[in-house]
Amino acid sequence: MNVLIVHAHPEPQSFCTAMQDLAIATLSDAGHVVQCSDLYAMNWNPVAAATDFAERSDPDYLVYALEQRHAHERDALAADITAELDKLLWADLLILNFPLYWCSLPAMLKGWIDRVLVSGACYGGRRFYDRGGLAGKRALLSFTLGAQPHNMFADESAVHGELELMLRPVLRGTLAYAGLSVLPPFAAYHVPCIDDAARAQVLAEYREHLLNLDRLEPLAMPSLADFDRYLQPLNHEVPA
């Protein structure tokens, strides 16, 4: 299996980075081929802009997704985007490894998604959910957070509600939308406040999670077959 880990933490000594290192070692030892994009170490540019395209279909008005599609068709994407997209298309499994910021992704990682999940390659037209451009691949979120599970995310009555519901924009609206089969996320809770023994236990649990990926049931996501209106030709299209 080919694995791409996209890591987004500014501190090389962080527990989040320890999770990245564990994933590289565990998956490599299991015989998988692993690449890692350490976004801070790469000085990744997270800002989607007109400079991402060597040529434009409309030089006067920027519609970013349409220009992505145009540039992808003409090999006119910026070099850093092309390099990351090549890794993504190579991978069978995508792991996003990050600290949870404001119940969501860090801006650095969100910018990777904005620029690398290219329209025309990863989604577009009727190519979304189980018909998305990344169909057949899997995705996993692994992240750290300061909260404790029992009083923050236990169920709908907890102060933050259910964790998967909080993460729905990335689990469903991003990963599943692009066609990825989304595995249950791994959350490392309360890491700023636990001792070394507890941190070692979290890493051991993460290792087991990684070694049992094939046994994990993907999260339930929409299938276009259940939504007939999305399968009908648009008014300007001729049925095949």
C-alpha positions as a Markdown table, in Angstrom:
| # | Residue | x | y | z |
|---|---|---|---|---|
| 1 | Met | 0.0 | 0.0 | 0.0 |
| 2 | Asn | 1.2 | 3.5 | -0.8 |
| 3 | Val | 0.6 | 6.0 | 2.1 |
| 4 | Leu | 0.8 | 9.8 | 2.0 |
| 5 | Ile | 1.0 | 11.5 | 5.4 |
| 6 | Val | 0.3 | 15.2 | 5.4 |
| 7 | His | 1.6 | 16.6 | 8.6 |
| 8 | Ala | 0.8 | 20.1 | 9.8 |
| 9 | His | 2.3 | 21.1 | 13.2 |
| 10 | Pro | 4.8 | 24.0 | 13.7 |
| 11 | Glu | 6.7 | 22.3 | 16.5 |
| 12 | Pro | 9.1 | 19.4 | 15.6 |
| 13 | Gln | 9.1 | 18.2 | 19.2 |
| 14 | Ser | 5.3 | 18.1 | 19.6 |
| 15 | Phe | 3.3 | 15.0 | 20.4 |
| 16 | Cys | 1.6 | 15.5 | 17.0 |
| 17 | Thr | 5.0 | 15.1 | 15.4 |
| 18 | Ala | 5.6 | 12.0 | 17.5 |
| 19 | Met | 2.4 | 10.6 | 16.0 |
| 20 | Gln | 3.6 | 11.3 | 12.5 |
| 21 | Asp | 6.9 | 9.6 | 13.3 |
| 22 | Leu | 5.1 | 6.6 | 14.8 |
| 23 | Ala | 2.9 | 6.3 | 11.7 |
| 24 | Ile | 5.9 | 6.4 | 9.3 |
| 25 | Ala | 7.7 | 3.7 | 11.3 |
| 26 | Thr | 4.7 | 1.5 | 11.9 |
| 27 | Leu | 3.5 | 1.5 | 8.3 |
| 28 | Ser | 7.0 | 1.1 | 6.9 |
| 29 | Asp | 7.7 | -1.8 | 9.1 |
| 30 | Ala | 4.4 | -3.4 | 8.0 |
| 31 | Gly | 5.7 | -3.3 | 4.4 |
| 32 | His | 3.9 | -0.2 | 3.1 |
| 33 | Val | 5.6 | 2.6 | 1.1 |
| 34 | Val | 5.3 | 5.9 | 3.0 |
| 35 | Gln | 5.8 | 9.5 | 1.8 |
| 36 | Cys | 5.3 | 12.4 | 4.2 |
| 37 | Ser | 4.6 | 16.1 | 3.4 |
| 38 | Asp | 5.6 | 18.0 | 6.5 |
| 39 | Leu | 4.0 | 21.3 | 5.6 |
| 40 | Tyr | 5.8 | 23.6 | 8.0 |
| 41 | Ala | 9.2 | 22.0 | 7.2 |
| 42 | Met | 8.4 | 22.5 | 3.5 |
| 43 | Asn | 7.4 | 26.1 | 4.1 |
| 44 | Trp | 4.2 | 25.2 | 2.2 |
| 45 | Asn | 2.2 | 28.2 | 0.8 |
| 46 | Pro | -1.4 | 27.7 | 2.0 |
| 47 | Val | -2.8 | 30.7 | 0.0 |
| 48 | Ala | -4.9 | 29.9 | -3.1 |
| 49 | Ala | -4.2 | 32.6 | -5.6 |
| 50 | Ala | -4.0 | 33.5 | -9.3 |
| 51 | Thr | -0.3 | 32.8 | -9.2 |
| 52 | Asp | -1.2 | 29.1 | -8.9 |
| 53 | Phe | -1.8 | 29.0 | -12.6 |
| 54 | Ala | 0.8 | 29.5 | -15.4 |
| 55 | Glu | -2.1 | 30.3 | -17.8 |
| 56 | Arg | -5.7 | 31.3 | -17.3 |
| 57 | Ser | -8.9 | 30.6 | -19.1 |
| 58 | Asp | -10.2 | 34.0 | -17.9 |
| 59 | Pro | -7.4 | 36.4 | -17.1 |
| 60 | Asp | -9.9 | 39.1 | -16.0 |
| 61 | Tyr | -11.9 | 37.3 | -13.3 |
| 62 | Leu | -10.6 | 34.5 | -11.1 |
| 63 | Val | -12.9 | 31.5 | -10.4 |
| 64 | Tyr | -10.4 | 29.4 | -8.6 |
| 65 | Ala | -12.0 | 25.9 | -9.2 |
| 66 | Leu | -12.5 | 26.6 | -12.9 |
| 67 | Glu | -8.9 | 27.8 | -13.3 |
| 68 | Gln | -7.8 | 24.6 | -11.5 |
| 69 | Arg | -9.5 | 22.5 | -14.0 |
| 70 | His | -8.2 | 24.5 | -16.9 |
| 71 | Ala | -4.6 | 24.4 | -15.6 |
| 72 | His | -4.8 | 20.7 | -14.8 |
| 73 | Glu | -5.8 | 19.9 | -18.3 |
| 74 | Arg | -2.9 | 22.0 | -19.7 |
| 75 | Asp | -0.2 | 21.0 | -17.2 |
| 76 | Ala | -0.2 | 24.7 | -16.0 |
| 77 | Leu | -0.5 | 24.2 | -12.3 |
| 78 | Ala | 2.2 | 25.7 | -10.0 |
| 79 | Ala | 5.0 | 23.3 | -9.4 |
| 80 | Asp | 4.3 | 22.9 | -5.6 |
| 81 | Ile | 0.7 | 22.0 | -6.3 |
| 82 | Thr | 1.7 | 19.5 | -9.0 |
| 83 | Ala | 4.2 | 17.8 | -6.7 |
| 84 | Glu | 1.6 | 17.3 | -4.0 |
| 85 | Leu | -1.1 | 16.2 | -6.4 |
| 86 | Asp | 1.2 | 13.6 | -7.8 |
| 87 | Lys | 1.7 | 12.2 | -4.3 |
| 88 | Leu | -2.0 | 12.2 | -3.6 |
| 89 | Leu | -2.8 | 10.4 | -6.8 |
| 90 | Trp | 0.0 | 7.9 | -6.0 |
| 91 | Ala | -1.3 | 7.1 | -2.6 |
| 92 | Asp | -3.8 | 4.4 | -1.6 |
| 93 | Leu | -4.2 | 5.9 | 1.9 |
| 94 | Leu | -4.1 | 9.6 | 2.9 |
| 95 | Ile | -3.4 | 10.4 | 6.5 |
| 96 | Leu | -4.0 | 14.0 | 7.7 |
| 97 | Asn | -2.0 | 14.5 | 10.9 |
| 98 | Phe | -2.6 | 17.8 | 12.8 |
| 99 | Pro | -3.5 | 19.6 | 16.0 |
| 100 | Leu | -7.2 | 20.5 | 16.3 |
| 101 | Tyr | -7.5 | 24.3 | 16.1 |
| 102 | Trp | -10.9 | 25.8 | 16.9 |
| 103 | Cys | -12.7 | 22.5 | 16.2 |
| 104 | Ser | -11.2 | 22.3 | 12.8 |
| 105 | Leu | -8.0 | 22.0 | 10.7 |
| 106 | Pro | -5.0 | 24.4 | 11.0 |
| 107 | Ala | -4.9 | 27.1 | 8.3 |
| 108 | Met | -1.8 | 25.5 | 6.9 |
| 109 | Leu | -3.5 | 22.1 | 6.3 |
| 110 | Lys | -6.7 | 23.8 | 5.0 |
| 111 | Gly | -4.6 | 25.6 | 2.5 |
| 112 | Trp | -3.1 | 22.3 | 1.3 |
| 113 | Ile | -6.6 | 21.0 | 0.7 |
| 114 | Asp | -7.7 | 24.2 | -1.0 |
| 115 | Arg | -4.7 | 24.1 | -3.5 |
| 116 | Val | -4.1 | 20.3 | -3.9 |
| 117 | Leu | -7.6 | 18.9 | -4.2 |
| 118 | Val | -7.7 | 20.1 | -7.7 |
| 119 | Ser | -11.0 | 20.4 | -9.7 |
| 120 | Gly | -10.8 | 18.1 | -12.7 |
| 121 | Ala | -8.5 | 15.7 | -10.9 |
| 122 | Cys | -10.2 | 15.1 | -7.5 |
| 123 | Tyr | -13.7 | 16.2 | -8.2 |
| 124 | Gly | -15.9 | 18.1 | -10.6 |
| 125 | Gly | -19.2 | 17.8 | -12.5 |
| 126 | Arg | -20.8 | 14.6 | -11.2 |
| 127 | Arg | -17.6 | 13.3 | -9.9 |
| 128 | Phe | -18.2 | 13.5 | -6.2 |
| 129 | Tyr | -18.8 | 11.2 | -3.2 |
| 130 | Asp | -18.6 | 7.6 | -4.4 |
| 131 | Arg | -18.0 | 8.8 | -7.9 |
| 132 | Gly | -15.3 | 11.3 | -6.9 |
| 133 | Gly | -11.9 | 11.5 | -8.5 |
| 134 | Leu | -10.3 | 9.8 | -5.5 |
| 135 | Ala | -12.7 | 6.9 | -5.3 |
| 136 | Gly | -10.9 | 3.7 | -4.4 |
| 137 | Lys | -8.6 | 5.4 | -2.0 |
| 138 | Arg | -8.9 | 5.7 | 1.8 |
| 139 | Ala | -8.4 | 8.6 | 4.2 |
| 140 | Leu | -7.7 | 8.9 | 8.0 |
| 141 | Leu | -7.6 | 11.9 | 10.3 |
| 142 | Ser | -5.1 | 11.6 | 13.2 |
| 143 | Phe | -5.0 | 14.6 | 15.5 |
| 144 | Thr | -4.2 | 16.0 | 18.9 |
| 145 | Leu | -6.4 | 18.1 | 21.1 |
| 146 | Gly | -6.5 | 19.5 | 24.6 |
| 147 | Ala | -10.0 | 18.4 | 25.6 |
| 148 | Gln | -11.0 | 15.3 | 27.5 |
| 149 | Pro | -13.3 | 12.8 | 25.8 |
| 150 | His | -15.7 | 12.1 | 28.6 |
| 151 | Asn | -16.9 | 15.7 | 29.2 |
| 152 | Met | -16.4 | 17.2 | 25.7 |
| 153 | Phe | -17.3 | 14.7 | 23.0 |
| 154 | Ala | -19.1 | 11.8 | 24.8 |
| 155 | Asp | -22.4 | 12.3 | 22.9 |
| 156 | Glu | -24.8 | 14.9 | 21.7 |
| 157 | Ser | -25.3 | 16.2 | 25.3 |
| 158 | Ala | -21.6 | 16.9 | 25.8 |
| 159 | Val | -20.4 | 20.5 | 25.6 |
| 160 | His | -19.0 | 20.2 | 22.1 |
| 161 | Gly | -21.3 | 17.5 | 20.9 |
| 162 | Glu | -20.2 | 14.4 | 19.0 |
| 163 | Leu | -16.7 | 14.5 | 17.6 |
| 164 | Glu | -17.6 | 13.1 | 14.1 |
| 165 | Leu | -20.4 | 15.7 | 13.8 |
| 166 | Met | -18.0 | 18.5 | 14.6 |
| 167 | Leu | -15.6 | 17.2 | 12.0 |
| 168 | Arg | -18.2 | 16.7 | 9.3 |
| 169 | Pro | -17.0 | 19.5 | 7.1 |
| 170 | Val | -13.7 | 17.7 | 6.5 |
| 171 | Leu | -14.9 | 14.1 | 6.9 |
| 172 | Arg | -17.8 | 14.4 | 4.6 |
| 173 | Gly | -17.6 | 17.7 | 2.9 |
| 174 | Thr | -14.0 | 17.3 | 1.9 |
| 175 | Leu | -12.6 | 13.8 | 2.0 |
| 176 | Ala | -15.8 | 11.8 | 1.2 |
| 177 | Tyr | -16.8 | 14.4 | -1.4 |
| 178 | Ala | -13.7 | 13.8 | -3.3 |
| 179 | Gly | -14.4 | 10.1 | -3.4 |
| 180 | Leu | -12.2 | 8.9 | -0.5 |
| 181 | Ser | -13.4 | 6.1 | 1.8 |
| 182 | Val | -13.2 | 7.7 | 5.2 |
| 183 | Leu | -11.9 | 5.6 | 8.1 |
| 184 | Pro | -12.8 | 6.4 | 11.8 |
| 185 | Pro | -10.5 | 9.1 | 13.0 |
| 186 | Phe | -7.9 | 8.7 | 15.7 |
| 187 | Ala | -8.0 | 11.4 | 18.4 |
| 188 | Ala | -5.2 | 11.9 | 20.9 |
| 189 | Tyr | -7.1 | 13.6 | 23.8 |
| 190 | His | -5.8 | 15.9 | 26.5 |
| 191 | Val | -2.2 | 15.6 | 25.4 |
| 192 | Pro | -1.0 | 18.9 | 26.9 |
| 193 | Cys | -2.0 | 17.7 | 30.4 |
| 194 | Ile | -1.1 | 14.0 | 30.6 |
| 195 | Asp | 2.2 | 12.5 | 31.7 |
| 196 | Asp | 4.7 | 10.5 | 29.7 |
| 197 | Ala | 3.2 | 7.1 | 30.6 |
| 198 | Ala | -0.2 | 8.3 | 29.4 |
| 199 | Arg | 1.3 | 9.6 | 26.2 |
| 200 | Ala | 3.1 | 6.3 | 25.6 |
| 201 | Gln | -0.3 | 4.6 | 26.0 |
| 202 | Val | -1.9 | 6.9 | 23.4 |
| 203 | Leu | 0.9 | 6.1 | 20.9 |
| 204 | Ala | 0.4 | 2.4 | 21.6 |
| 205 | Glu | -3.3 | 2.8 | 20.8 |
| 206 | Tyr | -2.5 | 4.7 | 17.6 |
| 207 | Arg | -0.1 | 2.0 | 16.5 |
| 208 | Glu | -2.9 | -0.6 | 17.0 |
| 209 | His | -5.3 | 1.7 | 15.0 |
| 210 | Leu | -2.8 | 1.8 | 12.1 |
| 211 | Leu | -2.1 | -2.0 | 12.2 |
| 212 | Asn | -5.9 | -2.7 | 12.0 |
| 213 | Leu | -6.8 | -0.3 | 9.2 |
| 214 | Asp | -8.2 | -3.2 | 7.1 |
| 215 | Arg | -10.5 | -4.1 | 9.9 |
| 216 | Leu | -11.9 | -0.6 | 10.4 |
| 217 | Glu | -15.4 | 0.0 | 9.0 |
| 218 | Pro | -15.5 | 3.2 | 6.9 |
| 219 | Leu | -17.8 | 5.9 | 8.0 |
| 220 | Ala | -21.2 | 5.9 | 6.3 |
| 221 | Met | -21.3 | 8.5 | 3.5 |
| 222 | Pro | -23.7 | 9.3 | 0.6 |
| 223 | Ser | -23.9 | 7.3 | -2.6 |
| 224 | Leu | -25.0 | 9.1 | -5.7 |
| 225 | Ala | -27.1 | 6.0 | -6.6 |
| 226 | Asp | -29.4 | 7.1 | -3.8 |
| 227 | Phe | -29.9 | 10.5 | -5.3 |
| 228 | Asp | -31.4 | 10.1 | -8.8 |
| 229 | Arg | -31.6 | 13.9 | -9.5 |
| 230 | Tyr | -27.8 | 14.0 | -9.5 |
| 231 | Leu | -27.6 | 11.3 | -12.2 |
| 232 | Gln | -29.9 | 13.1 | -14.7 |
| 233 | Pro | -28.3 | 15.0 | -17.6 |
| 234 | Leu | -28.1 | 18.8 | -17.1 |
| 235 | Asn | -30.2 | 20.8 | -19.5 |
| 236 | His | -27.3 | 21.6 | -21.7 |
| 237 | Glu | -26.0 | 18.1 | -21.8 |
| 238 | Val | -26.8 | 15.3 | -24.2 |
| 239 | Pro | -27.3 | 11.9 | -22.6 |
| 240 | Ala | -24.6 | 9.3 | -23.4 |
